[in-house]
Amino acid sequence: MRKPFPGLLSVAAVITGLMMMQSCGGGKRAEGGSRETLIVFHAGSLSVPMKRISEIFMEENPGITVQLEAAGSRACARKISDLGRRCDVMASADYVVIDSLLIPDHATWNIKFASNEMAVVFSGRSKRRDEIDSGNWYDILLDPSVAFGRSDPDADPCGYRTVMTIRLAEKYYGESGLAERMLAKDNRFMRPKETDLLALLETGTVDYIFLYRSVAQQHGLPFMILPDEINLKDPRFTETYGSVSVEISGKVPGEKIVRRGAPMVYGITIPSNSPSPQLALRFVDFILDSGKGMKVMEEAGQPSVVPSESDTWDEIPTALKKYAKPPA
């Protein structure tokens, strides 16, 4: 079990900061043409580090406004693929979202850049918080007097990773039927993205939420570390993670695809409809630089995996190839 990290941003501060940044404009140029606007769609779990990275980038590049828009990663991708929304940079909590929903029609390359892990997160008012540990957490969450929240698997990687974690837990603990019981409980508290769950937790609407460890750390929330065999963190357990799967919506209405368990890896790309591709290239380079954006990511609890192999190596811009590797 981990205690809150002191001095970290509150949910209200993050939301306020994002709203202020988003109010700066929604096109390539702000009114009057004096500032160039960079449009960034990103996973909710990247809100804290992306806000800080954007602030530093704007300080170093006067005249540029970075407009951040957070949502579940799959929802971000569908804004581009289904709604035709223009976007300069897309950062996903699961690199496979970019591969499966954007490439090849809406993007041509994908760079893996960070990792994370699943955790069970709670608050000071959560029922049975003094009892919970890595051996009994599922029994506590199944207690009828306890409520828990999770995000929507069709909208958010954290949602389908939660399902994978629960299915892995059934195998790890040898509890037949555990996944079915947990996934049938408290579905009224399912939300579009993982950061939407924070308000439910802070208001006491739910006692626990399934969340990325980094988000819990960033918001100063207590969390319980899950065994590596089920938390989707450790590449040593790639085969174990791959033993479970989740069926989620595909590219077109009515289509279903199967997503198998795998270690958590975030991905980033510049969509083909980017209004400012050269500026986007500079921003992605800034994010992936170990002394700049990736330093912020590490401090936010999202370790770097740069450089990693990319199946899209040939399509990656020359300036960014240093952050990836060709497939073995």
C-alpha positions in Angstrom: 0.0 0.0 0.0 1.3 3.5 -0.8 0.5 6.8 0.9 -0.3 10.0 -0.9 2.6 11.9 -2.5 2.8 15.4 -0.9 2.7 18.6 -3.0 1.1 17.2 -6.1 -1.7 18.8 -8.1 -5.3 18.5 -7.1 -8.0 17.4 -9.5 -9.4 20.9 -9.5 -6.1 22.5 -10.3 -5.5 20.2 -13.2 -9.0 20.7 -14.6 -8.7 24.5 -14.2 -5.4 24.5 -15.9 -6.6 22.5 -18.9 -9.7 24.7 -19.3 -7.5 27.8 -19.3 -5.3 26.3 -22.0 -8.2 25.1 -24.1 -9.7 28.5 -24.0 -6.9 29.9 -26.1 -8.4 28.9 -29.4 -9.2 25.9 -31.6 -7.5 26.6 -34.9 -4.1 26.9 -36.4 -3.9 30.6 -35.6 -5.4 32.5 -32.7 -7.4 35.6 -33.6 -5.2 38.3 -35.1 -2.7 35.7 -36.3 -0.1 36.6 -33.6 0.0 33.2 -32.1 0.2 29.8 -33.7 -1.9 27.1 -32.0 -0.9 23.5 -31.7 -3.8 21.0 -31.1 -3.0 18.0 -28.9 -5.4 15.1 -28.2 -4.2 13.0 -25.3 -5.2 10.2 -22.9 -6.6 11.4 -19.6 -3.8 9.7 -17.7 -1.4 12.1 -19.5 -3.1 15.3 -18.2 -0.7 16.3 -15.5 2.6 15.7 -17.4 1.3 17.0 -20.7 0.1 20.2 -19.0 3.6 20.8 -17.5 5.4 19.8 -20.8 3.2 22.3 -22.7 4.0 25.0 -20.2 7.7 24.5 -20.6 7.4 24.3 -24.4 5.4 27.6 -24.6 8.0 29.3 -22.3 10.7 28.3 -24.7 8.6 29.1 -27.8 6.9 32.5 -27.4 4.1 33.0 -29.8 2.9 29.4 -29.7 -0.2 28.2 -27.8 -0.5 24.5 -27.0 -4.2 23.5 -26.9 -4.7 20.3 -24.9 -7.8 18.1 -25.2 -8.0 15.1 -22.9 -10.3 12.0 -23.4 -10.1 8.3 -23.4 -7.5 7.2 -26.0 -10.0 5.4 -28.2 -12.3 8.4 -28.0 -9.4 10.7 -29.0 -8.7 8.5 -32.0 -12.3 8.4 -33.1 -12.4 12.2 -33.0 -9.9 12.0 -35.8 -11.1 8.9 -37.7 -14.9 9.3 -37.3 -15.5 13.0 -36.7 -12.7 14.4 -38.9 -11.4 16.6 -36.1 -8.1 18.2 -37.0 -5.3 17.4 -34.6 -1.5 18.0 -34.6 -0.4 15.5 -32.0 -2.1 12.4 -30.7 -0.8 10.7 -27.5 -2.4 7.4 -26.5 -2.3 5.4 -23.3 -2.0 2.3 -25.5 0.1 2.4 -28.7 -2.2 -0.2 -30.2 -5.0 2.4 -30.3 -3.0 4.3 -32.9 -2.1 1.1 -34.8 -5.6 -0.2 -34.9 -7.7 3.0 -35.3 -5.5 5.5 -37.1 -2.9 3.7 -39.2 -2.9 3.7 -42.2 -5.8 6.0 -43.1 -5.2 8.8 -40.5 -1.6 8.4 -39.5 1.5 6.6 -40.8 3.8 6.0 -37.8 3.7 5.4 -34.1 6.5 5.8 -31.4 6.2 4.0 -28.1 7.3 6.3 -25.3 6.2 5.5 -21.7 4.8 2.8 -19.4 2.5 2.5 -16.4 0.7 0.0 -14.3 -2.8 -0.7 -12.9 -3.5 0.0 -9.2 -6.5 0.0 -6.9 -6.9 3.5 -5.6 -8.9 4.8 -2.7 -9.4 7.8 -0.4 -9.4 8.7 3.3 -13.2 8.0 3.4 -13.2 4.6 1.6 -14.8 1.8 3.5 -12.4 -0.9 4.7 -9.4 1.1 3.6 -7.5 0.0 6.7 -7.9 -3.7 5.8 -7.2 -3.8 2.1 -4.0 -5.5 0.8 -2.8 -7.5 -2.2 -4.4 -10.6 -0.8 -7.9 -9.5 -0.1 -8.6 -6.5 -2.3 -11.1 -8.4 -4.6 -13.1 -9.6 -1.6 -13.4 -6.0 -0.3 -14.5 -4.7 -3.7 -17.1 -7.4 -3.9 -18.5 -6.4 -0.5 -22.1 -5.2 -1.1 -21.5 -2.2 1.1 -18.4 -1.2 -1.0 -18.7 0.6 -4.4 -16.0 0.8 -7.0 -15.6 2.5 -10.4 -13.9 1.7 -13.6 -13.7 3.3 -17.1 -15.4 2.1 -20.3 -13.5 -0.5 -22.2 -14.9 0.8 -25.5 -13.7 4.3 -24.9 -10.5 4.0 -22.8 -7.5 1.7 -22.6 -7.7 1.9 -18.8 -11.2 0.4 -19.1 -10.1 -2.7 -21.0 -6.9 -3.0 -19.0 -9.1 -3.1 -15.8 -11.0 -6.0 -17.3 -7.7 -7.7 -18.2 -6.4 -7.2 -14.6 -9.6 -8.7 -13.1 -9.4 -11.7 -15.4 -5.7 -12.2 -14.6 -6.7 -11.9 -10.9 -9.1 -14.8 -11.2 -6.3 -17.0 -12.5 -3.6 -15.7 -10.1 -5.7 -16.2 -7.0 -7.4 -19.4 -8.2 -10.9 -17.9 -7.6 -13.3 -19.4 -10.1 -16.0 -17.0 -11.3 -14.2 -14.0 -9.8 -14.1 -12.0 -13.0 -17.7 -12.5 -13.8 -18.8 -11.4 -10.4 -16.6 -8.3 -10.4 -17.5 -7.2 -13.9 -21.2 -7.5 -13.1 -21.0 -5.2 -10.1 -21.2 -1.4 -9.9 -21.5 -0.8 -13.6 -23.5 2.4 -12.9 -20.1 3.9 -11.9 -18.5 3.2 -15.2 -17.2 6.4 -16.9 -15.7 7.3 -20.3 -12.1 7.8 -19.1 -10.1 7.0 -16.1 -9.7 10.6 -14.9 -13.5 11.0 -14.7 -13.4 8.5 -11.9 -11.5 10.9 -9.6 -14.5 13.0 -8.9 -16.5 9.9 -7.9 -13.8 9.0 -5.5 -13.3 12.5 -4.0 -17.0 12.9 -3.4 -17.3 9.5 -1.7 -19.7 8.2 -4.4 -17.4 5.2 -4.7 -14.8 3.8 -2.3 -12.3 2.4 -4.8 -11.4 2.9 -8.5 -9.2 1.0 -10.9 -6.6 3.6 -12.1 -3.1 3.9 -13.4 -0.6 4.2 -10.7 0.8 7.4 -12.2 -2.5 9.2 -11.9 -2.9 8.2 -8.3 0.6 9.5 -7.5 0.0 12.8 -9.4 -3.2 13.4 -7.4 -1.8 12.4 -4.1 -4.2 9.5 -3.6 -3.4 6.4 -1.6 -3.2 3.2 -3.7 -2.6 -0.5 -3.4 0.1 -2.1 -5.6 -1.2 -5.2 -7.4 1.1 -8.2 -8.0 3.2 -7.9 -11.1 1.5 -11.0 -12.5 -1.7 -9.0 -12.9 -0.8 -5.3 -13.0 0.3 -5.2 -16.7 3.5 -3.6 -15.8 6.3 -6.1 -16.2 7.5 -7.4 -19.6 8.6 -10.6 -17.8 5.0 -11.6 -17.7 4.1 -10.8 -21.3 3.0 -14.4 -21.9 0.9 -14.4 -18.7 -0.8 -11.1 -19.7 -1.5 -12.5 -23.1 -3.5 -15.3 -21.7 -6.5 -13.0 -21.2 -8.4 -10.8 -23.7 -11.2 -8.3 -24.0 -13.7 -7.7 -26.9 -14.0 -4.0 -27.7 -15.6 -2.0 -30.5 -13.7 -1.8 -33.8 -13.2 0.9 -36.5 -16.7 0.8 -37.8 -20.1 0.6 -36.0 -21.0 -2.9 -35.0 -17.5 -4.3 -35.5 -15.8 -6.0 -32.6 -12.1 -6.6 -32.2 -10.2 -8.6 -29.6 -7.5 -6.9 -27.5 -5.1 -9.3 -25.7 -3.3 -8.5 -22.5 0.2 -7.0 -22.8 2.5 -4.8 -20.8 1.4 -1.1 -20.8 3.0 1.0 -23.4 1.9 4.5 -24.5 2.2 5.7 -28.1 2.4 9.0 -29.9 2.0 10.2 -33.5 1.2 13.2 -35.7 -2.1 12.6 -37.6 -2.1 13.0 -41.3 -4.6 15.9 -41.0 -2.3 18.0 -38.8 -2.8 21.7 -39.5 0.8 22.5 -38.4 2.9 19.4 -39.1 6.3 21.1 -38.7 5.3 22.6 -35.3 3.9 19.2 -34.3 7.2 17.6 -35.2 9.0 20.1 -32.9 6.6 19.4 -30.1 6.9 15.6 -30.4 10.7 16.0 -30.4 10.4 18.1 -27.2 8.2 15.4 -25.5 10.5 12.6 -26.4 13.7 14.4 -25.4 15.1 12.7 -22.2 16.1 16.0 -20.7 12.8 17.8 -21.4 9.4 16.1 -21.9 10.5 12.6 -20.8 12.1 14.0 -17.7 8.6 15.4 -16.8 7.0 12.0 -17.6 9.5 10.2 -15.3 8.8 12.6 -12.5 5.0 12.0 -13.0 5.4 8.3 -12.5 5.4 7.3 -16.2 8.8 5.7 -17.0 10.3 6.1 -20.4 10.6 3.2 -22.8 12.4 5.3 -25.4 13.8 4.0 -27.7 11.5 1.1 -28.5 11.0 -1.0 -31.6 8.4 0.4 -34.0 6.7 -1.6 -36.8 6.3 1.8 -38.6 10.0 2.6 -38.4 10.3 3.4 -42.2 7.5 6.0 -41.9 8.9 7.8 -38.8 10.2 11.3 -39.7 14.0 11.4 -39.8 14.2 13.9 -36.9 12.3 11.4 -34.6 14.0 8.2 -35.6 16.5 8.5 -32.7 13.5 7.8 -30.4 12.7 4.5 -31.9 14.2 1.3 -33.3 13.5 -0.7 -36.4 11.7 -4.1 -35.7 14.1 -7.0 -34.9 
